[in-house]
Amino acid sequence: MNFILKLKSVSDKFMFYEIEDSVNIGIVNLERGFNIPLSVSSIKNITEGNIDINMVSTILNVSYVVALDRESKLSAVYSDLLDTIHEKDDAVLKKIVSEADMESDDVLASIYGFALATGDIYFYNLLGRALLNRFVNSEDKSILEDAEIAFQGAIDIYDDAEAYYYLSFIASEKEEFQLAYDYARKSLDNNPPDSIKEALEDGLDIIRDKSDIEKAGVLIHLTEFEDALKILEDCSEKSDDVWQKHMYLGEVYAVLTEMPKSINHFKKALELNPSNTDIYSSLGLVSVMVGDYLKAKEIFEAGIKLEPLNTDLLKNLALLYMRISKQELAHDIMENVIKIDPEDREAASILEEIKEKLSEDNRY
Protein backbone atom coordinates (compact mmCIF):
# COMPACT_ATOMS: atom_id res chain seq x y z
CA MET A 1 0.00 0.00 0.00
CA ASN A 2 2.74 2.46 1.04
CA PHE A 3 0.15 5.18 1.64
CA ILE A 4 2.63 7.50 3.39
CA LEU A 5 5.11 7.21 0.55
CA LYS A 6 2.33 7.89 -1.95
CA LEU A 7 0.88 10.95 -0.24
CA LYS A 8 2.81 13.43 -2.34
CA SER A 9 1.53 11.86 -5.54
CA VAL A 10 -2.08 12.65 -4.61
CA SER A 11 -3.54 15.54 -6.60
CA ASP A 12 -6.90 17.19 -7.07
CA LYS A 13 -8.03 15.85 -3.70
CA PHE A 14 -9.48 19.13 -2.47
CA MET A 15 -10.79 22.45 -3.59
CA PHE A 16 -10.06 25.38 -1.29
CA TYR A 17 -12.76 27.88 -0.41
CA GLU A 18 -11.82 31.21 1.21
CA ILE A 19 -14.40 32.16 3.83
CA GLU A 20 -15.63 35.76 3.76
CA ASP A 21 -16.75 35.96 7.38
CA SER A 22 -15.36 34.52 10.61
CA VAL A 23 -16.78 31.09 11.38
CA ASN A 24 -16.89 29.30 14.72
CA ILE A 25 -16.53 25.54 14.36
CA GLY A 26 -16.53 24.69 18.03
CA ILE A 27 -13.20 24.85 19.77
CA VAL A 28 -11.68 27.32 17.29
CA ASN A 29 -12.74 30.35 15.35
CA LEU A 30 -11.73 30.51 11.69
CA GLU A 31 -10.91 34.06 10.72
CA ARG A 32 -12.12 35.74 7.56
CA GLY A 33 -9.88 34.81 4.62
CA PHE A 34 -9.15 31.32 5.95
CA ASN A 35 -8.94 28.71 3.17
CA ILE A 36 -11.12 25.71 3.97
CA PRO A 37 -10.13 22.46 2.19
CA LEU A 38 -13.29 20.83 0.89
CA SER A 39 -13.32 17.30 -0.47
CA VAL A 40 -13.87 17.35 -4.24
CA SER A 41 -15.26 13.80 -4.17
CA SER A 42 -18.13 14.68 -1.82
CA ILE A 43 -19.04 18.27 -2.73
CA LYS A 44 -20.59 19.48 -5.99
CA ASN A 45 -21.71 22.91 -7.19
CA ILE A 46 -20.26 24.71 -4.19
CA THR A 47 -21.56 28.21 -3.62
CA GLU A 48 -21.24 30.62 -0.76
CA GLY A 49 -24.78 29.91 0.32
CA ASN A 50 -24.63 26.13 0.52
CA ILE A 51 -21.28 25.45 2.19
CA ASP A 52 -21.68 23.27 5.26
CA ILE A 53 -18.67 23.88 7.51
CA ASN A 54 -18.49 20.78 9.66
CA MET A 55 -15.78 20.71 12.31
CA VAL A 56 -14.93 17.00 11.95
CA SER A 57 -14.65 16.96 8.16
CA THR A 58 -12.84 20.31 8.12
CA ILE A 59 -10.25 19.21 10.68
CA LEU A 60 -9.70 15.86 8.95
CA ASN A 61 -9.24 17.62 5.60
CA VAL A 62 -6.91 20.21 7.09
CA SER A 63 -4.84 17.43 8.64
CA TYR A 64 -4.75 15.53 5.35
CA VAL A 65 -3.24 18.58 3.64
CA VAL A 66 -0.55 18.78 6.34
CA ALA A 67 0.36 15.15 5.66
CA LEU A 68 0.36 15.78 1.93
CA ASP A 69 2.56 18.88 1.96
CA ARG A 70 4.60 20.01 4.92
CA GLU A 71 6.53 22.73 3.11
CA SER A 72 3.94 25.20 1.81
CA LYS A 73 2.71 28.31 3.59
CA LEU A 74 -0.84 26.93 3.51
CA SER A 75 0.28 23.74 5.23
CA ALA A 76 2.08 25.78 7.88
CA VAL A 77 -1.16 27.67 8.61
CA TYR A 78 -3.04 24.38 8.96
CA SER A 79 -0.33 22.97 11.23
CA ASP A 80 -0.65 26.00 13.48
CA LEU A 81 -4.43 25.52 13.58
CA LEU A 82 -4.13 21.86 14.58
CA ASP A 83 -1.47 22.66 17.16
CA THR A 84 -3.73 25.36 18.63
CA ILE A 85 -6.62 22.90 18.93
CA HIS A 86 -4.27 20.34 20.48
CA GLU A 87 -3.05 22.85 23.07
CA LYS A 88 -6.57 23.98 23.95
CA ASP A 89 -8.03 20.49 24.27
CA ASP A 90 -6.18 17.52 22.78
CA ALA A 91 -9.21 15.30 23.49
CA VAL A 92 -10.98 16.98 20.54
CA LEU A 93 -8.53 15.62 17.99
CA LYS A 94 -8.38 12.23 19.72
CA LYS A 95 -12.17 11.98 19.70
CA ILE A 96 -12.26 12.78 15.98
CA VAL A 97 -9.86 9.96 15.10
CA SER A 98 -11.41 7.52 17.59
CA GLU A 99 -14.69 7.75 15.68
CA ALA A 100 -13.15 7.66 12.20
CA ASP A 101 -12.85 4.70 9.85
CA MET A 102 -9.37 3.25 10.35
CA GLU A 103 -9.72 1.27 7.12
CA SER A 104 -9.77 4.50 5.12
CA ASP A 105 -6.52 5.73 3.57
CA ASP A 106 -7.80 9.29 3.92
CA VAL A 107 -8.26 8.86 7.67
CA LEU A 108 -4.80 7.32 8.06
CA ALA A 109 -3.32 10.25 6.18
CA SER A 110 -5.20 12.65 8.46
CA ILE A 111 -3.82 10.89 11.56
CA TYR A 112 -0.34 11.32 10.10
CA GLY A 113 -1.10 15.02 9.68
CA PHE A 114 -2.21 15.26 13.32
CA ALA A 115 1.08 13.65 14.37
CA LEU A 116 3.19 16.00 12.25
CA ALA A 117 1.35 19.11 13.39
CA THR A 118 1.14 18.35 17.10
CA GLY A 119 4.23 16.24 17.79
CA ASP A 120 2.03 14.01 19.96
CA ILE A 121 3.24 10.40 20.02
CA TYR A 122 -0.35 9.29 20.58
CA PHE A 123 -1.06 9.91 16.89
CA TYR A 124 2.18 8.32 15.68
CA ASN A 125 1.45 5.16 17.67
CA LEU A 126 -2.20 5.15 16.64
CA LEU A 127 -1.19 5.35 12.98
CA GLY A 128 1.46 2.65 13.43
CA ARG A 129 -1.01 0.25 15.08
CA ALA A 130 -3.62 0.86 12.37
CA LEU A 131 -1.04 0.07 9.69
CA LEU A 132 0.11 -3.08 11.49
CA ASN A 133 -3.51 -4.25 11.67
CA ARG A 134 -3.70 -3.75 7.93
CA PHE A 135 -0.46 -5.70 7.49
CA VAL A 136 -1.74 -8.60 9.60
CA ASN A 137 -4.92 -8.76 7.51
CA SER A 138 -3.18 -8.46 4.15
CA GLU A 139 0.37 -9.79 4.75
CA ASP A 140 1.54 -6.99 2.44
CA LYS A 141 5.06 -6.34 3.72
CA SER A 142 5.27 -2.95 2.02
CA ILE A 143 2.91 -1.68 4.74
CA LEU A 144 5.63 -2.37 7.31
CA GLU A 145 7.68 0.50 5.88
CA ASP A 146 4.87 2.94 6.64
CA ALA A 147 4.32 1.53 10.12
CA GLU A 148 8.03 1.86 10.80
CA ILE A 149 7.94 5.54 9.76
CA ALA A 150 5.08 6.11 12.20
CA PHE A 151 6.74 4.45 15.21
CA GLN A 152 10.10 6.06 14.43
CA GLY A 153 8.25 9.38 14.54
CA ALA A 154 7.15 8.53 18.07
CA ILE A 155 10.62 7.68 19.37
CA ASP A 156 12.06 10.77 17.70
CA ILE A 157 10.01 12.68 20.27
CA TYR A 158 11.04 10.52 23.24
CA ASP A 159 11.91 6.93 24.11
CA ASP A 160 8.46 5.40 24.10
CA ALA A 161 8.18 1.77 25.24
CA GLU A 162 5.14 1.05 23.06
CA ALA A 163 6.82 2.37 19.91
CA TYR A 164 9.96 0.31 20.60
CA TYR A 165 7.80 -2.79 21.15
CA TYR A 166 6.13 -2.46 17.75
CA LEU A 167 9.42 -1.59 16.05
CA SER A 168 10.76 -4.87 17.44
CA PHE A 169 7.82 -6.68 15.84
CA ILE A 170 8.41 -4.92 12.52
CA ALA A 171 12.13 -5.74 12.54
CA SER A 172 11.31 -9.39 13.25
CA GLU A 173 8.89 -9.50 10.33
CA LYS A 174 11.64 -8.06 8.14
CA GLU A 175 14.02 -10.73 9.53
CA GLU A 176 16.30 -8.06 11.01
CA PHE A 177 16.68 -9.89 14.30
CA GLN A 178 19.63 -8.04 15.81
CA LEU A 179 17.63 -4.83 15.40
CA ALA A 180 14.51 -6.53 16.77
CA TYR A 181 16.41 -7.59 19.89
CA ASP A 182 17.79 -4.08 20.40
CA TYR A 183 14.28 -2.60 20.14
CA ALA A 184 12.88 -5.20 22.54
CA ARG A 185 15.55 -4.35 25.13
CA LYS A 186 14.87 -0.62 24.73
CA SER A 187 11.16 -1.23 25.24
CA LEU A 188 11.82 -3.15 28.45
CA ASP A 189 14.21 -0.43 29.64
CA ASN A 190 11.46 2.19 29.31
CA ASN A 191 8.88 0.70 31.70
CA PRO A 192 6.31 -0.70 29.24
CA PRO A 193 2.75 -1.58 30.29
CA ASP A 194 2.42 -5.04 31.84
CA SER A 195 0.87 -6.52 28.68
CA ILE A 196 3.84 -5.43 26.55
CA LYS A 197 6.34 -6.45 29.25
CA GLU A 198 4.88 -9.97 29.44
CA ALA A 199 4.83 -10.35 25.66
CA LEU A 200 8.45 -9.23 25.35
CA GLU A 201 9.70 -11.40 28.20
CA ASP A 202 7.95 -14.44 26.72
CA GLY A 203 9.52 -13.87 23.31
CA LEU A 204 12.88 -12.39 24.27
CA ASP A 205 14.79 -15.68 24.19
CA ILE A 206 13.79 -16.50 20.62
CA ILE A 207 14.43 -12.90 19.51
CA ARG A 208 17.90 -13.09 21.08
CA ASP A 209 18.52 -16.47 19.41
CA LYS A 210 17.48 -15.11 16.03
CA SER A 211 19.72 -12.12 16.61
CA ASP A 212 22.65 -14.45 17.34
CA ILE A 213 21.83 -16.56 14.28
CA GLU A 214 21.96 -13.39 12.20
CA LYS A 215 25.37 -12.57 13.73
CA ALA A 216 26.56 -16.08 12.88
CA GLY A 217 25.55 -15.54 9.27
CA VAL A 218 27.72 -12.42 9.15
CA LEU A 219 30.65 -14.33 10.65
CA ILE A 220 30.26 -17.11 8.07
CA HIS A 221 30.38 -14.48 5.34
CA LEU A 222 33.65 -13.29 6.92
CA THR A 223 34.90 -16.93 6.96
CA GLU A 224 35.06 -16.91 10.76
CA PHE A 225 33.53 -20.37 10.97
CA GLU A 226 34.64 -21.41 14.46
CA ASP A 227 33.17 -18.25 16.01
CA ALA A 228 29.96 -18.75 14.06
CA LEU A 229 29.71 -22.35 15.26
CA LYS A 230 30.11 -21.32 18.90
CA ILE A 231 27.31 -18.76 18.60
CA LEU A 232 25.00 -21.25 16.88
CA GLU A 233 25.66 -24.01 19.42
CA ASP A 234 24.93 -21.59 22.27
CA CYS A 235 21.42 -20.85 20.94
CA SER A 236 18.57 -22.25 23.02
CA GLU A 237 16.26 -25.09 22.01
CA LYS A 238 13.62 -22.46 21.21
CA SER A 239 15.50 -21.77 17.98
CA ASP A 240 15.45 -25.39 16.78
CA ASP A 241 12.62 -24.51 14.40
CA VAL A 242 14.50 -21.60 12.83
CA TRP A 243 15.60 -22.75 9.39
CA GLN A 244 18.48 -20.24 9.14
CA LYS A 245 20.14 -21.83 12.17
CA HIS A 246 20.27 -25.20 10.43
CA MET A 247 21.30 -23.63 7.14
CA TYR A 248 24.29 -21.94 8.79
CA LEU A 249 25.20 -25.05 10.77
CA GLY A 250 25.14 -27.00 7.51
CA GLU A 251 27.52 -24.49 5.95
CA VAL A 252 29.91 -24.49 8.93
CA TYR A 253 30.06 -28.28 9.21
CA ALA A 254 30.66 -28.56 5.46
CA VAL A 255 33.69 -26.28 5.79
CA LEU A 256 34.87 -28.33 8.78
CA THR A 257 34.37 -31.49 6.62
CA GLU A 258 31.89 -32.97 9.10
CA MET A 259 29.65 -34.06 6.26
CA PRO A 260 27.04 -36.19 8.10
CA LYS A 261 26.31 -33.26 10.44
CA SER A 262 26.25 -30.85 7.50
CA ILE A 263 23.79 -32.99 5.55
CA ASN A 264 21.51 -33.48 8.57
CA HIS A 265 21.31 -29.74 9.21
CA PHE A 266 20.64 -28.93 5.55
CA LYS A 267 17.88 -31.54 5.54
CA LYS A 268 16.37 -29.97 8.66
CA ALA A 269 16.56 -26.51 7.07
CA LEU A 270 14.81 -27.85 3.98
CA GLU A 271 12.14 -29.50 6.10
CA LEU A 272 11.46 -26.16 7.81
CA ASN A 273 11.61 -24.10 4.61
CA PRO A 274 10.96 -26.30 1.57
CA SER A 275 10.55 -23.35 -0.79
CA ASN A 276 14.06 -21.91 -0.30
CA THR A 277 16.15 -22.85 -3.32
CA ASP A 278 19.43 -21.84 -1.63
CA ILE A 279 19.01 -24.84 0.67
CA TYR A 280 18.53 -27.16 -2.31
CA SER A 281 21.71 -25.78 -3.81
CA SER A 282 23.75 -26.22 -0.61
CA LEU A 283 22.42 -29.70 0.15
CA GLY A 284 23.03 -30.77 -3.42
CA LEU A 285 26.63 -29.52 -3.34
CA VAL A 286 27.36 -31.35 -0.08
CA SER A 287 25.89 -34.51 -1.61
CA VAL A 288 28.31 -34.07 -4.52
CA MET A 289 31.18 -33.66 -2.06
CA VAL A 290 30.40 -37.02 -0.43
CA GLY A 291 30.02 -38.68 -3.83
CA ASP A 292 26.26 -39.24 -3.67
CA TYR A 293 25.66 -38.03 -7.22
CA LEU A 294 22.24 -39.59 -7.59
CA LYS A 295 20.96 -37.79 -4.49
CA ALA A 296 22.60 -34.54 -5.63
CA LYS A 297 20.86 -34.78 -9.01
CA GLU A 298 17.54 -35.42 -7.29
CA ILE A 299 18.00 -32.39 -5.01
CA PHE A 300 19.09 -30.01 -7.78
CA GLU A 301 16.16 -31.08 -9.96
CA ALA A 302 13.71 -30.58 -7.08
CA GLY A 303 14.99 -27.04 -6.63
CA ILE A 304 14.80 -26.34 -10.36
CA LYS A 305 11.22 -27.57 -10.36
CA LEU A 306 10.45 -24.81 -7.87
CA GLU A 307 12.41 -22.17 -9.82
CA PRO A 308 12.97 -23.26 -13.42
CA LEU A 309 14.97 -20.08 -14.15
CA ASN A 310 17.31 -20.39 -11.17
CA THR A 311 20.68 -20.22 -12.90
CA ASP A 312 22.70 -21.23 -9.82
CA LEU A 313 20.84 -24.52 -9.54
CA LEU A 314 21.05 -25.09 -13.29
CA LYS A 315 24.81 -24.50 -13.24
CA ASN A 316 25.23 -26.87 -10.30
CA LEU A 317 23.31 -29.56 -12.17
CA ALA A 318 25.41 -28.98 -15.28
CA LEU A 319 28.64 -29.26 -13.25
CA LEU A 320 27.32 -32.51 -11.77
CA TYR A 321 26.71 -33.88 -15.27
CA MET A 322 30.24 -32.85 -16.23
CA ARG A 323 31.61 -34.76 -13.23
CA ILE A 324 29.81 -37.95 -14.26
CA SER A 325 30.88 -37.51 -17.91
CA LYS A 326 27.49 -36.57 -19.32
CA GLN A 327 28.83 -33.62 -21.29
CA GLU A 328 25.93 -33.43 -23.74
CA LEU A 329 23.40 -32.95 -20.94
CA ALA A 330 25.66 -30.40 -19.28
CA HIS A 331 26.01 -28.58 -22.61
CA ASP A 332 22.24 -28.31 -23.09
CA ILE A 333 21.72 -27.01 -19.57
CA MET A 334 24.44 -24.36 -19.90
CA GLU A 335 23.07 -23.14 -23.21
CA ASN A 336 19.75 -22.67 -21.42
CA VAL A 337 21.51 -20.71 -18.66
CA ILE A 338 23.04 -18.39 -21.26
CA LYS A 339 19.61 -17.82 -22.78
CA ILE A 340 18.26 -16.90 -19.35
CA ASP A 341 21.19 -14.62 -18.54
CA PRO A 342 23.39 -13.70 -21.52
CA GLU A 343 25.65 -11.65 -19.20
CA ASP A 344 26.56 -14.62 -16.97
CA ARG A 345 30.33 -14.87 -17.47
CA GLU A 346 30.70 -17.92 -15.26
CA ALA A 347 28.14 -19.75 -17.39
CA ALA A 348 29.98 -18.75 -20.56
CA SER A 349 33.24 -20.05 -19.13
CA ILE A 350 31.67 -23.36 -18.09
CA LEU A 351 30.07 -23.74 -21.50
CA GLU A 352 33.47 -23.28 -23.20
CA GLU A 353 34.94 -25.93 -20.91
CA ILE A 354 32.15 -28.33 -21.84
CA LYS A 355 32.70 -27.69 -25.55
CA GLU A 356 36.40 -28.48 -25.16
CA LYS A 357 35.62 -31.76 -23.42
CA LEU A 358 33.11 -32.67 -26.13
CA SER A 359 35.70 -31.87 -28.76
CA GLU A 360 38.28 -34.06 -27.02
CA ASP A 361 35.79 -36.90 -26.71
CA ASN A 362 35.04 -36.74 -30.44
CA ARG A 363 38.74 -36.93 -31.20
CA TYR A 364 39.16 -40.41 -29.76
N, C-alpha and C positions, 0 to 999 in steps of 0.2 A: 504493500500500500504506500509506504513512505510518504504519508500525508504532510509531515513537516517539511520534508525536502521538496515537496511539490508546491508548497504554498505560493512561492514567488511566481509560479507559472500560471496561477489563476488570474483571469482577466474578466472584465465585464461582470463582476459579481454584484456590484452595487451601483446605484446612482446616488448622487449626493445632492441633498436639497438644503438650501440656506434658509434658515427660519428668519422671518421678518420681525417677530416679536419674541420677547423672553418667554420661555416655556418651563413650567415646573413639572418634572417627571418623578417626583417623590422626594428622594433624598438629596437631589441636586437641582439647581436651576440652570437651564441652558440659556445663555445670553443671546440676544439678537445678533444675527450674523453667523451663528454656529452652523456648521455643515453636518446634517444628519445623514448617515449612510442608510439607505433604504434598499432592501433586497429586490433586485430586478425580477427575480423569479416569482415573487409573490405579490408584486404591486404593479398595476397597470393604470394608464391614464391618470397619472398623479397630477393633482392641481392643489393650489393653496387651500382650497376649501375642503378637500376630502382626505387630507393627510391625518392618519391616526398615529400619534406619537405614543408608542407603548414603551414603558421603561425597560421591560425585559428584552424585547426584540431590539430596541435601540442599543442597549448596553452590550448585548451579544454581538451585534453588528460592528459596533465601535471596537470591541475587543478583537474581532476577526481581522479588522483592518490593521490593528497593531501587530498581529501575528504575521500578516501578509507583508507589511512594509514598516520596518523600524527606523528608517532613515529620513522619511519626509517630514516636513513641517506639520502636515495634517496628522500624521501618526503621533508626533510628539504631543500635539494638543489632546488627542484621544488618550494617550498614556497619562497625561496630567489629570484628565477627567477621571479615569479609572483609579488612579492613585488617590485622588481626593475622596472618592466614594469609599475606598478601602480604609482610609484614615478616619473618616467619619463613622463608618459602621461596616466592618469587613463582613459581617453576617449577611449583608445584602447580596454581595457578589457570591458568597458561598451558597446562599439559598437559591439564587438563579441557576447555578450549575447543578445543584442537587436535584432540581426538578427538570433538568434538560435531558434530552435523549443522548445517552453516551455512545450509541451506535452511529450517530451522525458525525460525518467528517467536519461539518461546519461547527458543531458544538465543540469537538476536540480542538479545532483551530482557535475557537474563542477562549477555551480554557488556557491554551498556550499564550494567548494575548493577555489574559488576566495575570498569568505568571510573569511575563515579561514586564508588564506595566507596574505591578505591585511588588515584585521581588519576594512574594510570599511562597514558601516551600509547599504550603498546602496545595496550591494549584499545580506545581510541578509534580508532586507525588500523585495527585489525583489523575493528572494526564497520563503519567507513567503507568499507573494501575489499569486505567481504561485501555491503554494500548496493549498491555500484557494480557488482559482478558481477551482482546481481539486476537492476539497471537495464539493463545491456548485454543481458541475456537477454530482458527484457520490454519495453524501451523505454518504460517507465512513468515519465514525468518527475517524478511526485510523489515517487518514491523519492529523487530528488536532494536534496530538502529534508532528509530524514533523514540522508543521507550528509554533507551540509553541516554539520548539527548535530554529527555525530561528529567530523569533522576540525576544526571550530572548537573543540571541546572539547580537542583535542590542542594547538592553538596557544595556547589560553588558559593552558596550563601552561608551555610555552616554545616559541620559534620553531623548529618542526620542519620540516625540508626536505621530508620525505615528505608531511606534511599539506598544506603549501603547494602541492606539486605536484598533489595530487588536487583541492584547492580550485580550482586553475587549470583543471583539466579540467571540473569542475562548472560554473564560471562560463562557460566556453566553450559547454557544452551548453545553458546558459540564455541564450546570446547576450549575455552581459555581458562584452564583450571587453576593455574598459579594466580591469575588475577581474581578469579572467583574466591579463592582462599583468602587473599588479602582483603577483599571487600567483606567477607564473612567475619574476619577478625576485627575489622574496623567497626562493623555493626555491633558486635559484642562489646567492644571497648566504649561504645557510646550509649550504654544503658537502654537497650531496646525494650519494647513492651514484652511481657512474659510470653505471649504467643510466638513472637519472632525469636526470642531467646531460646525457647524450647525447640523450635524448628531448626535453628542453626546448630544447637548442641547435638541434636539427633543426627544431623547430616554432616557435621564438621569432619568426622573421620574420613568419610568417603571423598569429601572435597579435598582434604589434605592429601589423601592417597592419589587422587587424580592429578593434583598439583605436582606431586613427586614423580608420577609417571610421565608427566609433561617434561619435567626437568631431565629425566632419564633419556627421553627422546632427543633432547638437545645435546646431552653428553655423547650419545651414540653418534650423532651427526659430527661431533668433534673427535670421534674415534676414541673416546675415553670409556672403553667398554667395562673395565673392572669397576669404575665408580658408578656407572649406570646399573650394573648388576647388583651392587650393594644397595642402592636406592630401591630397586625393584623388589629385592628379597625382603626389605624392611617394611614393605607395604602390608597393611592388615588384610585379613581374610575378606573384609568387606569389598575389596577391589578385585576379587577373583572373577567377577563377572564383567570386568572392564576389558574389552577386546584389545585395546592398545597395550595393556600390560603384557599380555601374552605375545603380541606381535613383537614388542621390543625384546622380551625374553628370548623369543625365537631367533631374533637377529644376533643377540649377544652370544647365545650358546653356539650358533653357527660359526661365529668368528673364533670362539674358543674350541671349535671342533668337537663339541659335545653334541653330536648329531641326533641321537635319540631324544634328548631333552629339547633340542631345537624343533624337531618335527612335532613332538607332542604339544609344544606351546603354539606352533603355527596352526595345528589342527584345532586347538581350543579357540584360538582367535577366529578361525574360519567358522567354527560352530556358533560363536557369539555374533559374528558379523558376516554372514554368507554372501553379502552383496559387494564386499570390498575386494576389488580385483588385485590390489597390491598384495593381499595375503595369498591369493592364488599364485601370483608371480613368485613370492618368496618361498612358499612351500614347494612349488615346482622346482625351483633352483636347488633347494636343499636335497630334494629327491634325486636330482641329477648328480649332486655331489656324492651321494652314497651309492650311486650306480643303479638306482631303481628307475630306469628309463620309462618303463611302462606306466608306472604311477605318475611320473612327471608329465608324460604326454596326456594322461587322463586329467590331471590338474590344470595344465595349461589350456586344454580344450574346454574344460568347464568354465574357466574364466573368460575365454574368448566367446563362449556362448552367451555370457552375460553382456559383454562389450565387444561386439564383432570388429570394431574399429580401434581397439586398444593395441597400439603398435608395439608397446613393450612386451605384452604377452605374445603377440605374433612373432616378434624377433626371438624371444626365448624358445618358442616352439621350433622355429627355423634352425636355431643353433643346436637344439636337441636332435633334429633330423640330420644335421651335418655330422654330429658326433656318432650317430649310428649308421652313417654312410648312405643316407637317403637324400642325396644331393638334389635330385629332381624335385622332390616335395619341398625341400628348403628353398629352392630357386623360385618355385611358384608362390610360396608364402612371402618371400622378400619382394618380389615384383608387386604383390598386392600392397605391401607396406609402403613402397615408393609411390604407388598410386594414391594412397591415403595421405601421405605426407612427402611430397616431392623434395622438400628441404631437409629431410632426415639424412644427414651425412653418415651417421653410423650405419644406417640401413644400406646406403649406397656402397659403403666399404665392404659390408658383409656380402652383399650381392656380387661384388667383384671377386671376392674370395671363393664364393660358390662357383662362379663361372670358370675360374681357374681350375678348381678341382674337377669340374665336369670335363673340361678340356683335357686334363691329364688322364682322366678315366677313359676317354675316347681314344687316347693315344695308344693304349695297351690292349 
